[in-house]
Amino acid sequence: MTYTKSRSPDSFSTQRSDILLIILIVASGLIGSLLTATTVNRRNQNFLLARVDTIATALPAEDVAKLQGNESDLTEENYNKIKAKLALIRKNNSDIRFVYLTSIKDSQVYFLVDSEDSASKDYSPPGETYPEASPEFVNSFKDGDHFVEGPYRDRWGNWMSAIAPIRDPNTGQIIAMAGVDSSALNNFLQVALYATIPLLLSAIPLVILIRQIRIKKAEEEIQMLKRRFISIASHELRSPLTGMIWGTQSLLGRTTELNPASKELLSDMSVSARSVMSTINEILDLSIFEEGNPDKLQHNQVDLVSIITEVQKEFKLASKVKDIVIKRDNSWPEHAYVIGDSGAIRRGMMNIVSNAIKYSPETTQVTLGYQKNGDMHTMSVHDTGIGIPSSEIEKVTEGYYRASNATNILAHGTGIGLWVTKLMLEQHKGRLVIESQENIGTTVYLSIPIASKPTTA
Amino acid sequence: MDNKLILVVEDEDSLSTVFKFELENAGYDVLLEANGSKVMDIIKAKHPAVVLLDIMIPGLSGLDVLQAVVADPETKETKIIVVTTLNSTDRQQEYKTFGAAGFIDKVNMNLPDILKKIQEVMVTEPSTDIS
């Protein structure tokens, strides 16, 4: 027994577009992150630069010019004035760690003034050399451009620094370079923090998308399992059941071998087996119709008149048990063509007629009628049975529903027969209409559009 | 060609037993086979007039057997009736184009219908298009 695994051709293309979407979302998150990081970093650098520029212009140049760059500065007023200013700036700018003035001699950068307190271990006295100075720093003394550098490492830690020139107002010569140091780590953390925001934001559509993909995959799985079940059930259930039905039919034909009691038992078995077959067909029909898959339905020219004839024949035996007559009234034309699936239409009719017989008292009549309703052929099945309470007429076609008065007649029933029949008719672009009065009777109208032109039979 | 011989290819026991009983009752000789891969050999050896062929059987697929029988000049006189649970008329057309002489629908047909169908096929020439 081979079971074929069916795979809808859509599933591949949706996978590709989903992957593309995921890549797009992640890429935008990363790009946003990168842009934010560079923007925040540049902002911080510019802020640092702005402050060092302010310092450079605010310091009185003549005081700076007087600095000698050795320990004799320590007792000088101009030195202490400048140092106090630098210390104040440092105090007022919490992100700045060091503020200082530097000069250069023989290409060696050295400190002129340091904002740091002389007792501190990080203090640089005037004249202390700074061999870690970058080439850019060294050259700035020549070309006088302010700049930002970092992150870089020196003996005091990792820094981002802004350097700006102080010029002699008369000669325009560079007399010192002012500098501010800010912790590189703090800058990095701040940039990183801002950078995560676009990533987090992009995570939201990503999570939603992934969830949707999962749901879609689960649904596809269910559909596939359903289709597989249908193809298995179609054969595995029906074949042995047919064996039983035909087997009992065959035995019932061997009249000489059986006594009446045995015949009756076989008859009951046959009815049971047929009932199971009919339920299986109902369920399988339901699966086909529910999926809304009109390709499963045949589109052939079908003569409703031949179907109604078959249905009448089918129920001849069953109706005899209750002495019910199934009569076709004389409203029927010779032919009534529609386009559809003859098997499905027949099963639908059989379901309605079967209900009519089931819920009718003995020795009554079930009438099969016909009317042309605009562009539709309408078949009707009329009985004088228990009827359906008016409040329940809608519900009986909705599925898994049995009317409250039905269980008195028949304890078991799937409750899906009318639902399947209704779906089947709708799939054929027709409709099902029920008229009923409790304890008086029911008429069920099955309508299917008239086939526009009879094709060759 | 043995005009009274019918080969029933069916893996469902209850069905093959019923076929055998009813067909023997109707006067035919019946051979049963459950495996598709043996069918060609049996047809070549016994030359049945009709083969009832279940489409879904173990061994070779029913469709392959149908095509093989029709294609082989030694066996093409044997008429094949396809037996299936699929009641689609599209499929019926397909089987007819492959050379099936008839079609039995397990779901909708009863025993008397089947016997009638077999008799119909028996008396008709292989090339005629029957429903």
Interface residues (C-beta under 8 A of the other chain):
Chain A: M1 S234 H235 R238 S239 P240 T242 G243 M244 W246 G247 Q249 S250 G253 M277 N281 Q298 N300 S342 G343 R346
Chain B: E12 D13 S14 L15 T17 V18 F21 E22 M56 P58 T85 L86 N87 S88 T89 D90 K106 V107 N108 N110 L111
